């Protein structure tokens, strides 16, 4: 006869196993969530859909896109970037629409020579027009372990986060004539490609192919947003296993503003809003107000 204590232990073990499976499932599955868009064998899904690698050689890079299009959401991805000499390479995680006058929200990771830091490049395009670049260093080595990069996109603002620390906020200021991406559905895109004509020190440092193929690893893709209905410009459903809709109104509280200020003071290396040489007639209107 099985004792009550033994039955309880068995029950708790089953609950623990189910909980662990739910945690894994909540991070998504690459087989279910994405499609390859270029690279052939350079695109690989591993570990039952929990891990994805992109590789780059002299012939080609590689990339993938989300199966769904979204109108607003929060999009999390964990990346581990190319170690060692990554000069000339660009790794991406971004949102983009399909139209010629497209909208886009960019995370790009520009490689550098061995021992030098990556540059994190961010930009926002609306109706095909970008030019809103901010660039940062990171406060850790992004090649030794996975870190989480997130884009929050709602009707009020766009927030770029690294390990849940905001590094940039782009507010909706349509009221003063600043275009904001709010009427084109976007897919999530990720890629690895060679851009040694501009990516590292303006193209002065070229890609070293000695250790090719060069490899980037992605995991824990969590697209938590409003999925565009087929043939419609509106949301059909919300893709959220945990039903967390905080992204719809997510902003920056006092702690978030302090952390953003810390990043921008210590780690920002370029801000279009302070580049007077680009705007001899005056800075864009969004540069004159609060960055929060």
Secondary structure as GFF3:
##gff-version 3
##sequence-region A 1 292
A	DSSP	alpha_helix	4	26	.	.	.	ID=ss1
A	DSSP	alpha_helix	30	33	.	.	.	ID=ss2
A	DSSP	beta_strand	34	38	.	.	.	ID=ss3
A	DSSP	three_ten_helix	40	42	.	.	.	ID=ss4
A	DSSP	beta_strand	43	46	.	.	.	ID=ss5
A	DSSP	three_ten_helix	47	49	.	.	.	ID=ss6
A	DSSP	beta_strand	51	56	.	.	.	ID=ss7
A	DSSP	beta_strand	62	66	.	.	.	ID=ss8
A	DSSP	beta_strand	70	80	.	.	.	ID=ss9
A	DSSP	beta_strand	89	96	.	.	.	ID=ss10
A	DSSP	beta_strand	104	110	.	.	.	ID=ss11
A	DSSP	beta_strand	119	125	.	.	.	ID=ss12
A	DSSP	beta_strand	134	136	.	.	.	ID=ss13
A	DSSP	beta_strand	147	153	.	.	.	ID=ss14
A	DSSP	beta_strand	157	162	.	.	.	ID=ss15
A	DSSP	beta_strand	165	171	.	.	.	ID=ss16
A	DSSP	three_ten_helix	174	176	.	.	.	ID=ss17
A	DSSP	beta_strand	187	194	.	.	.	ID=ss18
A	DSSP	three_ten_helix	201	203	.	.	.	ID=ss19
A	DSSP	three_ten_helix	209	211	.	.	.	ID=ss20
A	DSSP	beta_strand	214	228	.	.	.	ID=ss21
A	DSSP	beta_strand	235	238	.	.	.	ID=ss22
A	DSSP	three_ten_helix	246	248	.	.	.	ID=ss23
A	DSSP	alpha_helix	254	266	.	.	.	ID=ss24
A	DSSP	beta_strand	268	271	.	.	.	ID=ss25
A	DSSP	three_ten_helix	272	274	.	.	.	ID=ss26
A	DSSP	three_ten_helix	276	278	.	.	.	ID=ss27
A	DSSP	three_ten_helix	285	287	.	.	.	ID=ss28
###
